[in-house]
Amino acid sequence: MDSANASSPGPAEAAPPVVAGISERDGLILAFERHWWKYAGAKEQAIRDQFQMSATRYYQVLNALIDRPEALAHDPLLVKRLRRLRAARQRARSARRLGIEV
């Protein structure tokens, strides 16, 4: 192997892998969820302004999205954080129903 081949990256190393299966809207939802606190006003109003959907529908779409492996591949830190928060909320609801203090 000569030095020219050793120092230049191959085609597979030059470009990051493309994540298949995530739509533009899904990417925008993940980006919004990563930076929603930067928007003025309530989050629900920002959701209506940006996505033209109710907050309830947005959260339904978001919850389905973070369960998909494509979303995990797209933004692993955000998706894992959102999954962790969702699990914590589910545990708290279950504990309240059972009368257990968490």
C-alpha positions in Angstrom: 0.0 0.0 0.0 1.5 3.3 -1.0 1.3 6.5 1.1 -1.3 8.2 -1.2 -3.8 5.5 -0.6 -3.1 5.4 3.1 -3.8 9.1 3.7 -6.9 9.6 1.5 -10.2 8.3 2.7 -12.2 6.0 0.5 -15.7 6.7 -0.7 -17.3 5.0 2.2 -15.3 7.0 4.7 -15.8 10.4 3.0 -19.6 10.7 3.4 -21.6 9.9 6.5 -24.2 7.2 6.1 -27.6 8.2 4.9 -30.5 7.3 7.1 -33.3 5.7 5.1 -36.9 5.8 6.1 -37.1 9.1 7.9 -39.3 11.6 6.2 -38.7 15.4 6.0 -41.5 16.0 8.5 -40.1 13.5 10.9 -36.7 15.1 10.7 -38.3 18.5 11.3 -40.2 17.1 14.3 -37.0 15.8 15.8 -35.2 19.1 15.1 -38.1 21.0 16.8 -38.0 18.7 19.8 -34.3 19.2 20.1 -34.7 23.1 20.1 -38.3 23.8 21.1 -37.3 26.0 24.0 -35.8 28.5 21.6 -39.2 29.4 20.3 -41.1 32.3 21.9 -44.4 31.5 23.7 -45.9 28.2 24.6 -44.7 25.0 23.0 -48.3 24.1 21.9 -48.6 27.4 20.0 -45.2 26.8 18.3 -46.4 23.3 17.3 -49.5 24.8 15.8 -47.5 27.4 13.9 -44.8 25.1 12.6 -46.7 21.9 11.9 -50.3 23.0 11.5 -51.5 20.2 13.9 -52.8 20.1 17.4 -50.5 19.4 20.3 -52.3 16.1 20.9 -51.7 14.9 17.3 -48.0 16.1 17.5 -47.4 14.0 20.6 -49.0 11.0 19.0 -46.7 11.4 15.9 -43.7 12.0 18.1 -44.3 9.0 20.3 -44.7 6.8 17.2 -41.6 8.3 15.7 -39.3 7.7 18.7 -40.2 4.0 18.6 -38.8 3.7 15.1 -35.2 2.5 14.6 -34.7 5.1 11.8 -35.3 7.9 14.3 -32.8 6.3 16.6 -30.2 6.2 13.8 -31.0 9.8 12.9 -30.5 11.3 16.3 -29.7 8.7 19.0 -29.1 11.1 21.9 -32.4 12.9 21.4 -34.5 9.8 20.8 -33.0 8.0 23.9 -33.7 11.1 26.0 -37.3 11.3 24.8 -37.8 7.5 25.4 -36.3 7.9 28.9 -38.7 10.8 29.7 -41.7 8.9 28.4 -40.8 5.9 30.4 -40.4 8.0 33.6 -43.9 9.6 33.0 -45.4 6.2 32.4 -43.9 4.9 35.7 -45.1 7.9 37.6 -48.7 7.4 36.2 -48.7 3.8 37.1 -47.4 4.5 40.6 -50.1 7.1 41.1 -52.8 4.6 40.0 -51.4 2.0 42.4 -51.1 4.5 45.2 -47.3 4.1 45.4 -45.1 7.1 46.1 -42.2 7.5 43.7 
